[in-house]
Amino acid sequence: MRTAFYVSDGTALTAEAFGHALLSMFPTEFRHKTLPFIDTQAKAEAACKQIQRAAEVDGEPPLIFHTFVNVKLKQRITQCGGISYDFLDNFVGQVEHELGIKAKPKTHRTHGVHKDYNFRVEAINYALDNDDGKKLNQLEQADLILVGVSRTGKTPTSLYLAMQYGIKVANYPITEDDNFERLSLPYELKMQRHKLFGLTLDSQRLHEIRSQRREGSQYASMQQCRFELSEVEKLYRKEAIPFINSTRFSVEEIAAKILAQTNLERRRY
C-alpha cells in the first residue's frame, strides 16, 4: 500500500479534497495522512521526516498533495523525496491571465472565519434542536424539512447540510405512531409542504441498519421494513413530495442531490 500525504500551511482541506477526488479514480488502496498547519520551518522538517519514513516503509515514494502560501516551506516539502502535486500552482496563472490581476495568496483565506460563520453555527444548532420532529413549532424557520421512516439518513444529512452550507434543516421521522394504515402528513408538515423532501432506502439495506440497533425485533424485520417503505413512498407520491432513494449514496452525495433538486441557496462555498 502506498502513502498519500495532504500537506498545507493552512487546514489542508483543499489538498484533501482534490487529492481524494483524484485518487478515487484509481482502483488501488492508499494509506492517507493529513498534515495541516505546517507553518514553521520546524514543522516542515518534522513533516519531511514522516514523508521519508513512509517512503522507507512503502518501498516507493509517497504522493504529496499540497497547498502552500509560504514558498520556503513549500520548497522544503517538495524536497522530501515524495512525488509532489500542487493544485494551486496549476491554475493560478491561468486565472490571473483571465482576470487580468495578480493573485495575492494569504494563509487561511479559504477556510477562515467568513461572514457565513454565523449562518453555519445557527444552522447546526437548528438541526440539533429540530432532530426527529422535536420542535414542530419551529418549522417556519427551516430552509428544508427531511421526512422518512426511521434510519433512512435524515439526521446525518441534516447536519451535513448545516455544517457545509449553513442550511437550516429540520427532520421528521414517520413512525408507527403516524398510523401507516392511513398514512398522512401531520398538520404542521402540511403547512410547510413546499419545504418537504423525502428519503427512502432499499428494504434490505434498511433491514440491515435496523438490525444493528434492535436485532430480531419487529421494527427490524424485513416484512416491517418493506411495509413502511412501501407506505411512505405512496405518501410521497400522493402529496407530491420530491424524494430520493439514498441506498447507494454517501451523505455528501445525498446532500448534493437534494441541493440540485431544490435549488436551495448555499450560504457557504
N, C-alpha and C positions, 0 to 999 in steps of 0.2 A: 504494500500500500504506500502510495506517495503522499507527501505532506503538502498542503496548500496553506500559505500564510496570508493574512489580510492585515496590513500594517498601515498606520497613519499617525500623524501628529495631532489628529482630532479623534473622533469617535470610531473611525474605521467602518462606519455603517455603509458608506458609499462603496468602499473597496469590497466589503462583504457582499453587497447586493449585486454588483457587477460580476464579481468572481464566482459566486454561487450560480448565477444565471448562466455564465459561460461554461462552467464545469458540468452543469446539469445536462449539457448536450452530449456528454461523452459517457459511454457505457462502462465506467470503471469507478472504483471507490477511492475516496481521498480521506486523509486524516486532516481535519480542518483546525486551524489555530489562528485566533484573532488577537492582535497586539495593538490596542488603541493607546492614544496619548503618549506616543513615543516622541516627546517634545524636548528632550535634552540629549546631549551627547552621551551621557552615562546610560540613559535608557536605550539609545540606539546601539551602544556596544553590547548591552545585555540582550537585546533582541537579536543582534547579529550572532551571538553565541548560540541562542536557541535554534536559529536557522542552520548554523553549521552542524550542531548536534543532530538535527533532523536529517541532514544530508548523510551523515555517517551511519545513522540507523537504517535509513531507507536504501542506501547504496546508490542514490541518484539525487541530483539537486532538487530542492523543493521549488514549487511555484510560488512567486511572491506577487500578490496583487496589492498595490499601494497607492495612496493619495497623500502626498506631502506638499505643504506650502513652503517649509524650510528646505532650501536647496541643499545645504550641507548635510542635513540629516538624511535626505533622500539619497544623496550620493553614497553615504555610508551604508545604507541598507542595500543598495544595488551592488555593493562590492562584497557581499557576504557569501557569495558562492551559489546563490539561487538564480532562478530564471525570472526576471522581473518584468512586470506589466504595469504601466502607468496609464490609467484610463484618461485622466485629465489631460496629460500631455498630447494624447492622440487627437483631442478635439478642440483644445483651447485655440490653437492657431486658426483653425477653420472658422470658428465662431468669431474670433477677432476680425478676421477678414470680412465676414458677412456684416457684422455690426459697425465696423469702421472705428472701433475703440479698442484700447488695450485692456486686457484683464488685470485686475488688481487682487491677487489671491490674499485671503485672510483666513487664518486658522479659526475653525469652529463656525464659520459663516453659515454653512449649510445646515447645521444641527444645533444652533444656539437658541437663545430664548427669543422667539419671534413674537409678533403681535398676535399670533394664533395660539399662544401658550394657554391663555385663559380659556379659550374655546375647548381645548383638549381636556384641561382639568375639569371643567364643568361637565363636559360630555361623559367623562369617566365616572364622575360622581353620580351623574344622572343614570347611567347604565346600571351601576351598583344598586341605587335606590329603587330602580324600576325593573329589577330582575324578577322573573316568574310572576308577573302581574301583581307585585306588592302594592303599588300605589296607582290604582286606576284613575284617581282624581288628578294625576299629573300628566295624563296622556296628551293634553293640548300642547305641552312643551316639547313633545317628541318630534324629531325630524322623520323618524321611521319607527314602525312597530312590527317586530317579527312575531309570527304566530306559528304554531305547530305542536304536534304531540310531544310528549316528554322524550328527551335525549336525542333531539334532531339537530343540535348545534346552535341553538338560539343564543345562549349566554356567551360562548366564546366569540361568536360573530358580532354580537352587540359590543363587547369590549374591544374587539379589534377595530371596528369602525370608529369607536370613540377615541382610542389611543392614536390611531394612524391619521384620521381625517377630521377629528373634532365634531363628529356627527352624533347627535343625541338619539340613542336607540333604546326603546323600551321593548320588553318581550313578554309574551303571554302564552303560557302552556295550556294547550287544550287537553283536558283530562277527563276521566270518567265522571267527575263532578259536573261536567257540562252536558252529561247525558248523550252519549254517542247515538242512541236510537233516534233522537230527534235533534240532531246537532244544529245549533245556530249560534250566531255571534252574540256575545253579551252586549247589552245596550251601550256600554262605554266604548266598545270597539266599533260598533256601528256608527257612532258619532265621529269616529276618526277613520272611517273606511278608506279614505284616499291615502292614508299613511301605511296601510297594512301590506305586508309581504310575507308569503308563506314558505316554510321549509319542509321538505319531506325526505324520506330515505327509502332504500330498498328494504323490504321486510327482513331479509336475512341479516343485513347489517344492523338494523335496529334490535333484532333479537340478540345478536352478539353483544352489543353495547349494554343492553339492559341486563343481560345475564351476568355481566361483570359486577353489577350492583346487587341484584337480587336473583341469584341463580335458582331455578326451579319454581319460581313464583308465577302466578297467573299473569302478572304485569309483564314478565319477560318471555312468556310463551309465544311461540311462533303464531299460533292462532290469534292471540290478542294483538300482536304487532300487525298482522295482516289486516285485521278488522279495523283497528284505529287508523292506520294509514289510508285504507280504502275510504273510510268515512270522512276523514279530514280533507282528502283530495276532492271528494264530492262537494264538500263545503267550499273549498277554494273556487271550484268551477261555478257553483251556484251563486256565490257572492262576487264573482269576477275579481278574485284576489290573485295577483300575479304570484307565481311560486316557482321554485327550482328543486330538483332532486339533487341533494348535495353528497350523495354516496361516494362519488369518486373525486371529490374536490377537497382541497385544503381550505383552511379558514381564509387564507388570503384570496384564493380563487372564488370562494363563495362571496366574499365582500366585493370583489371586483365585478362579479356578475350582477350583484344587487345594484351597485352603483351604475352599471351600464344600462340596466333596465329602468331605473327610477330617475336617472339624471339628477340625483341629489347633489347639492353644492358641497364640494370638499372645502374644508377650512384649513387644510394643510396639504402641501405638495412635496 
